[in-house]
Amino acid sequence: MSDCSIAEKLGRRVRALRLDRGYSQEAFAEMADLHRTYIGMVKRDEKNITVRNAEKIANDLNVSLSDILVFCLS
Amino acid sequence: MSDCSIAEKLGRRVRALRLDRGYSQEAFAEMADLHRTYIGMVKRDEKNITVRNAEKIANDLNVSLSDILVFCLS
C-alpha cells in the first residue's frame, strides 16, 4: 500500500475506524458535520484534506490524530 | 508546547528544519514554490495547511512527512 497517496491511506484509515465504531457514512458525516461524500472524496484524492480537518475527524472518532496519520505515514 | 495547535507546531518544525538546512524564508519559499509568508501564516494558524502541502514541504526539506507530523503529534 506504500504507493498510494497519503490522502488515500487517510481515507481508508478513517473508513476502517468509522466501521469499527458502527457508524454508517451518513451517520458519521452528520456527527462530524461533514458532507456525506467528504471522506470518500479524500480517499479518491478529489479533496485535499487539511491537517485541521484531519484533527477534527480524529476527535470525532475518539482517536488521536497520530492514530490516523502515523498509520498513513508508514 | 502541548497546548498550541498542530498547525503552530508544524510551522515551528518546518522553520527549525529550514534553518537547520541554512535556507532563508525567501529561499525556501522560492524552492518550495510557496508564498514567502505561507509557513508563517500556517504557524500563526492563519492558513489551514493541507496534508498534501505538508507532504510537499517535507519532500522539499528532504525529510519524511512523519518527521514533521509525528513531532507535531507528541
N, CA and C atoms of all chains as a GROMACS GRO file, in nm:
protein
  444
    1MET      N    1   0.083  -0.121   0.000
    1MET     CA    2   0.000   0.000   0.000
    1MET      C    3   0.088   0.127   0.000
    2SER      N    4   0.221   0.102  -0.008
    2SER     CA    5   0.303   0.222   0.010
    2SER      C    6   0.293   0.313  -0.112
    3ASP      N    7   0.240   0.262  -0.230
    3ASP     CA    8   0.244   0.351  -0.345
    3ASP      C    9   0.121   0.443  -0.348
    4CYS      N   10   0.016   0.417  -0.263
    4CYS     CA   11  -0.099   0.507  -0.275
    4CYS      C   12  -0.074   0.633  -0.192
    5SER      N   13  -0.146   0.738  -0.225
    5SER     CA   14  -0.118   0.868  -0.165
    5SER      C   15  -0.155   0.867  -0.017
    6ILE      N   16  -0.101   0.964   0.053
    6ILE     CA   17  -0.133   0.972   0.195
    6ILE      C   18  -0.282   1.002   0.214
    7ALA      N   19  -0.341   1.076   0.120
    7ALA     CA   20  -0.484   1.107   0.131
    7ALA      C   21  -0.565   0.978   0.119
    8GLU      N   22  -0.522   0.892   0.028
    8GLU     CA   23  -0.593   0.765   0.006
    8GLU      C   24  -0.583   0.679   0.132
    9LYS      N   25  -0.461   0.672   0.187
    9LYS     CA   26  -0.443   0.592   0.310
    9LYS      C   27  -0.526   0.651   0.424
   10LEU      N   28  -0.527   0.783   0.429
   10LEU     CA   29  -0.601   0.851   0.538
   10LEU      C   30  -0.750   0.820   0.525
   11GLY      N   31  -0.800   0.824   0.401
   11GLY     CA   32  -0.942   0.794   0.378
   11GLY      C   33  -0.974   0.652   0.419
   12ARG      N   34  -0.885   0.560   0.386
   12ARG     CA   35  -0.908   0.419   0.423
   12ARG      C   36  -0.905   0.402   0.575
   13ARG      N   37  -0.811   0.470   0.640
   13ARG     CA   38  -0.798   0.457   0.786
   13ARG      C   39  -0.924   0.511   0.854
   14VAL      N   40  -0.973   0.626   0.805
   14VAL     CA   41  -1.094   0.685   0.864
   14VAL      C   42  -1.213   0.590   0.844
   15ARG      N   43  -1.220   0.534   0.724
   15ARG     CA   44  -1.331   0.441   0.694
   15ARG      C   45  -1.326   0.320   0.789
   16ALA      N   46  -1.207   0.265   0.807
   16ALA     CA   47  -1.192   0.147   0.894
   16ALA      C   48  -1.233   0.182   1.038
   17LEU      N   49  -1.190   0.297   1.085
   17LEU     CA   50  -1.224   0.338   1.222
   17LEU      C   51  -1.375   0.364   1.233
   18ARG      N   52  -1.433   0.424   1.127
   18ARG     CA   53  -1.577   0.453   1.127
   18ARG      C   54  -1.657   0.322   1.137
   19LEU      N   55  -1.619   0.226   1.052
   19LEU     CA   56  -1.690   0.097   1.052
   19LEU      C   57  -1.672   0.025   1.185
   20ASP      N   58  -1.550   0.035   1.237
   20ASP     CA   59  -1.518  -0.029   1.366
   20ASP      C   60  -1.611   0.023   1.477
   21ARG      N   61  -1.652   0.148   1.461
   21ARG     CA   62  -1.739   0.210   1.563
   21ARG      C   63  -1.886   0.202   1.524
   22GLY      N   64  -1.913   0.131   1.413
   22GLY     CA   65  -2.052   0.106   1.374
   22GLY      C   66  -2.125   0.225   1.314
   23TYR      N   67  -2.050   0.325   1.265
   23TYR     CA   68  -2.115   0.442   1.203
   23TYR      C   69  -2.134   0.416   1.054
   24SER      N   70  -2.253   0.445   1.004
   24SER     CA   71  -2.268   0.448   0.858
   24SER      C   72  -2.200   0.575   0.808
   25GLN      N   73  -2.180   0.582   0.678
   25GLN     CA   74  -2.116   0.700   0.619
   25GLN      C   75  -2.201   0.824   0.651
   26GLU      N   76  -2.333   0.808   0.640
   26GLU     CA   77  -2.424   0.922   0.664
   26GLU      C   78  -2.420   0.964   0.810
   27ALA      N   79  -2.426   0.865   0.901
   27ALA     CA   80  -2.432   0.897   1.044
   27ALA      C   81  -2.304   0.968   1.087
   28PHE      N   82  -2.190   0.918   1.036
   28PHE     CA   83  -2.064   0.980   1.076
   28PHE      C   84  -2.052   1.121   1.018
   29ALA      N   85  -2.095   1.136   0.894
   29ALA     CA   86  -2.089   1.269   0.829
   29ALA      C   87  -2.172   1.368   0.910
   30GLU      N   88  -2.290   1.324   0.952
   30GLU     CA   89  -2.378   1.414   1.029
   30GLU      C   90  -2.311   1.450   1.162
   31MET      N   91  -2.257   1.346   1.229
   31MET     CA   92  -2.194   1.369   1.360
   31MET      C   93  -2.073   1.461   1.346
   32ALA      N   94  -1.998   1.441   1.240
   32ALA     CA   95  -1.873   1.517   1.223
   32ALA      C   96  -1.896   1.648   1.147
   33ASP      N   97  -2.025   1.670   1.115
   33ASP     CA   98  -2.062   1.793   1.044
   33ASP      C   99  -1.983   1.807   0.912
   34LEU      N  100  -1.977   1.696   0.841
   34LEU     CA  101  -1.908   1.693   0.712
   34LEU      C  102  -2.010   1.653   0.605
   35HIS      N  103  -1.978   1.684   0.479
   35HIS     CA  104  -2.067   1.636   0.373
   35HIS      C  105  -2.051   1.484   0.364
   36ARG      N  106  -2.160   1.418   0.328
   36ARG     CA  107  -2.163   1.271   0.330
   36ARG      C  108  -2.051   1.210   0.244
   37THR      N  109  -2.013   1.280   0.138
   37THR     CA  110  -1.915   1.220   0.046
   37THR      C  111  -1.772   1.268   0.073
   38TYR      N  112  -1.756   1.350   0.176
   38TYR     CA  113  -1.625   1.415   0.200
   38TYR      C  114  -1.513   1.312   0.216
   39ILE      N  115  -1.531   1.215   0.302
   39ILE     CA  116  -1.424   1.118   0.328
   39ILE      C  117  -1.394   1.037   0.200
   40GLY      N  118  -1.500   1.001   0.129
   40GLY     CA  119  -1.481   0.928   0.003
   40GLY      C  120  -1.398   1.010  -0.095
   41MET      N  121  -1.429   1.141  -0.100
   41MET     CA  122  -1.354   1.228  -0.192
   41MET      C  123  -1.208   1.238  -0.148
   42VAL      N  124  -1.184   1.243  -0.016
   42VAL     CA  125  -1.045   1.248   0.032
   42VAL      C  126  -0.973   1.121  -0.012
   43LYS      N  127  -1.045   1.009   0.007
   43LYS     CA  128  -0.984   0.878  -0.025
   43LYS      C  129  -0.949   0.869  -0.174
   44ARG      N  130  -1.034   0.931  -0.258
   44ARG     CA  131  -1.011   0.926  -0.403
   44ARG      C  132  -0.923   1.044  -0.449
   45ASP      N  133  -0.863   1.113  -0.348
   45ASP     CA  134  -0.774   1.224  -0.381
   45ASP      C  135  -0.846   1.336  -0.456
   46GLU      N  136  -0.976   1.343  -0.441
   46GLU     CA  137  -1.053   1.451  -0.506
   46GLU      C  138  -1.067   1.570  -0.412
   47LYS      N  139  -1.034   1.549  -0.288
   47LYS     CA  140  -1.045   1.657  -0.188
   47LYS      C  141  -0.910   1.661  -0.115
   48ASN      N  142  -0.859   1.779  -0.095
   48ASN     CA  143  -0.728   1.795  -0.033
   48ASN      C  144  -0.748   1.827   0.115
   49ILE      N  145  -0.751   1.723   0.198
   49ILE     CA  146  -0.786   1.740   0.339
   49ILE      C  147  -0.683   1.825   0.411
   50THR      N  148  -0.731   1.912   0.501
   50THR     CA  149  -0.639   1.994   0.579
   50THR      C  150  -0.601   1.920   0.707
   51VAL      N  151  -0.489   1.960   0.763
   51VAL     CA  152  -0.444   1.899   0.889
   51VAL      C  153  -0.548   1.926   0.998
   52ARG      N  154  -0.608   2.045   0.994
   52ARG     CA  155  -0.708   2.079   1.096
   52ARG      C  156  -0.832   1.989   1.082
   53ASN      N  157  -0.875   1.960   0.959
   53ASN     CA  158  -0.991   1.873   0.940
   53ASN      C  159  -0.958   1.729   0.981
   54ALA      N  160  -0.835   1.689   0.953
   54ALA     CA  161  -0.794   1.554   0.994
   54ALA      C  162  -0.799   1.544   1.146
   55GLU      N  163  -0.760   1.652   1.212
   55GLU     CA  164  -0.760   1.655   1.359
   55GLU      C  165  -0.904   1.648   1.412
   56LYS      N  166  -0.994   1.719   1.344
   56LYS     CA  167  -1.136   1.719   1.385
   56LYS      C  168  -1.197   1.581   1.368
   57ILE      N  169  -1.167   1.517   1.255
   57ILE     CA  170  -1.221   1.382   1.228
   57ILE      C  171  -1.168   1.285   1.334
   58ALA      N  172  -1.040   1.300   1.366
   58ALA     CA  173  -0.982   1.211   1.470
   58ALA      C  174  -1.058   1.229   1.602
   59ASN      N  175  -1.082   1.353   1.640
   59ASN     CA  176  -1.157   1.378   1.764
   59ASN      C  177  -1.294   1.312   1.759
   60ASP      N  178  -1.361   1.325   1.645
   60ASP     CA  179  -1.496   1.268   1.632
   60ASP      C  180  -1.494   1.115   1.637
   61LEU      N  181  -1.382   1.057   1.604
   61LEU     CA  182  -1.368   0.910   1.609
   61LEU      C  183  -1.307   0.864   1.741
   62ASN      N  184  -1.284   0.964   1.829
   62ASN     CA  185  -1.223   0.933   1.960
   62ASN      C  186  -1.085   0.867   1.949
   63VAL      N  187  -1.010   0.913   1.851
   63VAL     CA  188  -0.870   0.867   1.843
   63VAL      C  189  -0.782   0.992   1.835
   64SER      N  190  -0.655   0.973   1.853
   64SER     CA  191  -0.566   1.089   1.838
   64SER      C  192  -0.533   1.103   1.690
   65LEU      N  193  -0.491   1.222   1.651
   65LEU     CA  194  -0.456   1.243   1.510
   65LEU      C  195  -0.342   1.150   1.471
   66SER      N  196  -0.255   1.121   1.567
   66SER     CA  197  -0.142   1.033   1.532
   66SER      C  198  -0.194   0.893   1.499
   67ASP      N  199  -0.304   0.850   1.562
   67ASP     CA  200  -0.362   0.719   1.530
   67ASP      C  201  -0.400   0.712   1.383
   68ILE      N  202  -0.436   0.826   1.329
   68ILE     CA  203  -0.476   0.829   1.187
   68ILE      C  204  -0.353   0.852   1.100
   69LEU      N  205  -0.276   0.956   1.132
   69LEU     CA  206  -0.168   0.996   1.040
   69LEU      C  207  -0.049   0.901   1.045
   70VAL      N  208  -0.013   0.856   1.166
   70VAL     CA  209   0.104   0.767   1.174
   70VAL      C  210   0.080   0.642   1.090
   71PHE      N  211  -0.049   0.596   1.091
   71PHE     CA  212  -0.083   0.478   1.008
   71PHE      C  213  -0.058   0.509   0.861
   72CYS      N  214  -0.085   0.634   0.824
   72CYS     CA  215  -0.071   0.673   0.683
   72CYS      C  216   0.074   0.699   0.647
   73LEU      N  217   0.158   0.722   0.744
   73LEU     CA  218   0.296   0.761   0.715
   73LEU      C  219   0.385   0.638   0.705
   74SER      N  220   0.327   0.522   0.739
   74SER     CA  221   0.414   0.401   0.736
   74SER      C  222   0.429   0.351   0.594
   75MET      N  223   0.450   2.261   2.527
   75MET     CA  224   0.403   2.303   2.395
   75MET      C  225   0.275   2.228   2.355
   76SER      N  226   0.225   2.144   2.452
   76SER     CA  227   0.115   2.060   2.407
   76SER      C  228  -0.011   2.144   2.385
   77ASP      N  229  -0.016   2.271   2.439
   77ASP     CA  230  -0.145   2.340   2.425
   77ASP      C  231  -0.153   2.414   2.291
   78CYS      N  232  -0.039   2.428   2.215
   78CYS     CA  233  -0.053   2.503   2.091
   78CYS      C  234  -0.105   2.409   1.981
   79SER      N  235  -0.162   2.470   1.878
   79SER     CA  236  -0.231   2.388   1.777
   79SER      C  237  -0.130   2.308   1.697
   80ILE      N  238  -0.180   2.208   1.629
   80ILE     CA  239  -0.092   2.125   1.546
   80ILE      C  240  -0.032   2.211   1.434
   81ALA      N  241  -0.109   2.309   1.385
   81ALA     CA  242  -0.058   2.395   1.277
   81ALA      C  243   0.061   2.476   1.328
   82GLU      N  244   0.049   2.522   1.452
   82GLU     CA  245   0.157   2.604   1.511
   82GLU      C  246   0.282   2.518   1.528
   83LYS      N  247   0.262   2.396   1.579
   83LYS     CA  248   0.377   2.306   1.598
   83LYS      C  249   0.439   2.273   1.463
   84LEU      N  250   0.354   2.252   1.363
   84LEU     CA  251   0.402   2.217   1.229
   84LEU      C  252   0.485   2.332   1.172
   85GLY      N  253   0.435   2.454   1.191
   85GLY     CA  254   0.507   2.572   1.142
   85GLY      C  255   0.642   2.584   1.209
   86ARG      N  256   0.645   2.558   1.340
   86ARG     CA  257   0.774   2.566   1.413
   86ARG      C  258   0.870   2.459   1.364
   87ARG      N  259   0.817   2.340   1.342
   87ARG     CA  260   0.902   2.227   1.300
   87ARG      C  261   0.961   2.258   1.162
   88VAL      N  262   0.879   2.308   1.073
   88VAL     CA  263   0.927   2.342   0.937
   88VAL      C  264   1.034   2.450   0.947
   89ARG      N  265   1.010   2.549   1.031
   89ARG     CA  266   1.107   2.658   1.047
   89ARG      C  267   1.241   2.603   1.098
   90ALA      N  268   1.235   2.516   1.198
   90ALA     CA  269   1.358   2.460   1.256
   90ALA      C  270   1.434   2.380   1.149
   91LEU      N  271   1.362   2.302   1.072
   91LEU     CA  272   1.427   2.221   0.966
   91LEU      C  273   1.485   2.313   0.858
   92ARG      N  274   1.411   2.419   0.826
   92ARG     CA  275   1.457   2.514   0.723
   92ARG      C  276   1.587   2.579   0.768
   93LEU      N  277   1.589   2.626   0.892
   93LEU     CA  278   1.710   2.692   0.944
   93LEU      C  279   1.826   2.593   0.953
   94ASP      N  280   1.792   2.472   0.994
   94ASP     CA  281   1.894   2.367   1.005
   94ASP      C  282   1.963   2.344   0.869
   95ARG      N  283   1.888   2.366   0.764
   95ARG     CA  284   1.944   2.345   0.629
   95ARG      C  285   1.995   2.475   0.566
   96GLY      N  286   1.991   2.582   0.646
   96GLY     CA  287   2.051   2.708   0.601
   96GLY      C  288   1.969   2.785   0.499
   97TYR      N  289   1.840   2.755   0.491
   97TYR     CA  290   1.756   2.829   0.396
   97TYR      C  291   1.697   2.952   0.464
   98SER      N  292   1.701   3.066   0.395
   98SER     CA  293   1.625   3.181   0.444
   98SER      C  294   1.478   3.153   0.411
   99GLN      N  295   1.390   3.232   0.472
   99GLN     CA  296   1.246   3.214   0.446
   99GLN      C  297   1.219   3.233   0.297
  100GLU      N  298   1.284   3.333   0.237
  100GLU     CA  299   1.261   3.362   0.095
  100GLU      C  300   1.313   3.250   0.007
  101ALA      N  301   1.436   3.202   0.039
  101ALA     CA  302   1.497   3.099  -0.046
  101ALA      C  303   1.414   2.972  -0.042
  102PHE      N  304   1.369   2.936   0.079
  102PHE     CA  305   1.290   2.812   0.090
  102PHE      C  306   1.156   2.827   0.018
  103ALA      N  307   1.094   2.944   0.034
  103ALA     CA  308   0.963   2.967  -0.031
  103ALA      C  309   0.980   2.953  -0.183
  104GLU      N  310   1.089   3.010  -0.234
  104GLU     CA  311   1.110   3.002  -0.379
  104GLU      C  312   1.131   2.856  -0.422
  105MET      N  313   1.215   2.786  -0.345
  105MET     CA  314   1.245   2.645  -0.378
  105MET      C  315   1.118   2.559  -0.370
  106ALA      N  316   1.037   2.587  -0.269
  106ALA     CA  317   0.918   2.503  -0.246
  106ALA      C  318   0.796   2.556  -0.323
  107ASP      N  319   0.823   2.665  -0.399
  107ASP     CA  320   0.714   2.724  -0.479
  107ASP      C  321   0.594   2.763  -0.391
  108LEU      N  322   0.628   2.824  -0.279
  108LEU     CA  323   0.525   2.871  -0.186
  108LEU      C  324   0.538   3.022  -0.172
  109HIS      N  325   0.431   3.087  -0.125
  109HIS     CA  326   0.444   3.229  -0.098
  109HIS      C  327   0.536   3.247   0.024
  110ARG      N  328   0.610   3.355   0.022
  110ARG     CA  329   0.713   3.376   0.126
  110ARG      C  330   0.654   3.369   0.267
  111THR      N  331   0.529   3.412   0.283
  111THR     CA  332   0.473   3.418   0.419
  111THR      C  333   0.390   3.294   0.454
  112TYR      N  334   0.385   3.198   0.363
  112TYR     CA  335   0.295   3.083   0.382
  112TYR      C  336   0.322   3.009   0.512
  113ILE      N  337   0.447   2.973   0.537
  113ILE     CA  338   0.479   2.894   0.656
  113ILE      C  339   0.447   2.975   0.782
  114GLY      N  340   0.480   3.104   0.776
  114GLY     CA  341   0.450   3.190   0.892
  114GLY      C  342   0.300   3.193   0.919
  115MET      N  343   0.223   3.200   0.811
  115MET     CA  344   0.076   3.203   0.827
  115MET      C  345   0.027   3.070   0.885
  116VAL      N  346   0.088   2.960   0.842
  116VAL     CA  347   0.048   2.829   0.897
  116VAL      C  348   0.078   2.828   1.047
  117LYS      N  349   0.197   2.879   1.080
  117LYS     CA  350   0.240   2.878   1.220
  117LYS      C  351   0.147   2.963   1.306
  118ARG      N  352   0.095   3.073   1.249
  118ARG     CA  353   0.004   3.161   1.325
  118ARG      C  354  -0.141   3.118   1.308
  119ASP      N  355  -0.160   2.995   1.254
  119ASP     CA  356  -0.296   2.943   1.235
  119ASP      C  357  -0.381   3.031   1.145
  120GLU      N  358  -0.316   3.109   1.061
  120GLU     CA  359  -0.392   3.194   0.967
  120GLU      C  360  -0.416   3.120   0.835
  121LYS      N  361  -0.346   3.009   0.818
  121LYS     CA  362  -0.358   2.931   0.695
  121LYS      C  363  -0.381   2.787   0.738
  122ASN      N  364  -0.474   2.720   0.673
  122ASN     CA  365  -0.510   2.585   0.712
  122ASN      C  366  -0.439   2.489   0.617
  123ILE      N  367  -0.320   2.445   0.657
  123ILE     CA  368  -0.235   2.366   0.567
  123ILE      C  369  -0.300   2.231   0.536
  124THR      N  370  -0.285   2.188   0.411
  124THR     CA  371  -0.339   2.058   0.372
  124THR      C  372  -0.233   1.950   0.394
  125VAL      N  373  -0.281   1.828   0.408
  125VAL     CA  374  -0.188   1.716   0.426
  125VAL      C  375  -0.098   1.705   0.304
  126ARG      N  376  -0.153   1.732   0.187
  126ARG     CA  377  -0.073   1.723   0.063
  126ARG      C  378   0.038   1.829   0.062
  127ASN      N  379   0.007   1.952   0.109
  127ASN     CA  380   0.110   2.057   0.114
  127ASN      C  381   0.215   2.025   0.218
  128ALA      N  382   0.171   1.966   0.329
  128ALA     CA  383   0.267   1.927   0.432
  128ALA      C  384   0.363   1.823   0.375
  129GLU      N  385   0.308   1.734   0.292
  129GLU     CA  386   0.390   1.628   0.231
  129GLU      C  387   0.490   1.691   0.132
  130LYS      N  388   0.445   1.790   0.058
  130LYS     CA  389   0.533   1.858  -0.039
  130LYS      C  390   0.646   1.932   0.032
  131ILE      N  391   0.613   1.999   0.141
  131ILE     CA  392   0.714   2.073   0.218
  131ILE      C  393   0.816   1.975   0.276
  132ALA      N  394   0.766   1.862   0.324
  132ALA     CA  395   0.858   1.760   0.379
  132ALA      C  396   0.955   1.714   0.270
  133ASN      N  397   0.904   1.688   0.152
  133ASN     CA  398   0.991   1.645   0.041
  133ASN      C  399   1.096   1.753   0.012
  134ASP      N  400   1.054   1.878   0.010
  134ASP     CA  401   1.147   1.988  -0.020
  134ASP      C  402   1.254   2.003   0.088
  135LEU      N  403   1.223   1.958   0.209
  135LEU     CA  404   1.320   1.965   0.319
  135LEU      C  405   1.398   1.834   0.333
  136ASN      N  406   1.369   1.741   0.239
  136ASN     CA  407   1.436   1.610   0.243
  136ASN      C  408   1.412   1.534   0.372
  137VAL      N  409   1.291   1.545   0.422
  137VAL     CA  410   1.253   1.462   0.537
  137VAL      C  411   1.123   1.392   0.501
  138SER      N  412   1.087   1.295   0.580
  138SER     CA  413   0.959   1.229   0.553
  138SER      C  414   0.850   1.310   0.621
  139LEU      N  415   0.728   1.294   0.576
  139LEU     CA  416   0.617   1.367   0.638
  139LEU      C  417   0.606   1.330   0.786
  140SER      N  418   0.640   1.205   0.816
  140SER     CA  419   0.629   1.166   0.958
  140SER      C  420   0.730   1.243   1.043
  141ASP      N  421   0.846   1.278   0.985
  141ASP     CA  422   0.944   1.359   1.060
  141ASP      C  423   0.882   1.492   1.102
  142ILE      N  424   0.790   1.540   1.020
  142ILE     CA  425   0.727   1.668   1.053
  142ILE      C  426   0.605   1.643   1.143
  143LEU      N  427   0.516   1.555   1.098
  143LEU     CA  428   0.388   1.541   1.169
  143LEU      C  429   0.401   1.469   1.302
  144VAL      N  430   0.483   1.364   1.306
  144VAL     CA  431   0.494   1.289   1.432
  144VAL      C  432   0.543   1.384   1.541
  145PHE      N  433   0.636   1.476   1.504
  145PHE     CA  434   0.685   1.575   1.601
  145PHE      C  435   0.569   1.659   1.653
  146CYS      N  436   0.475   1.686   1.563
  146CYS     CA  437   0.363   1.774   1.599
  146CYS      C  438   0.257   1.698   1.678
  147LEU      N  439   0.258   1.566   1.670
  147LEU     CA  440   0.150   1.488   1.732
  147LEU      C  441   0.187   1.451   1.875
  148SER      N  442   0.312   1.483   1.914
  148SER     CA  443   0.353   1.442   2.051
  148SER      C  444   0.297   1.540   2.152
   0.00000   0.00000   0.00000
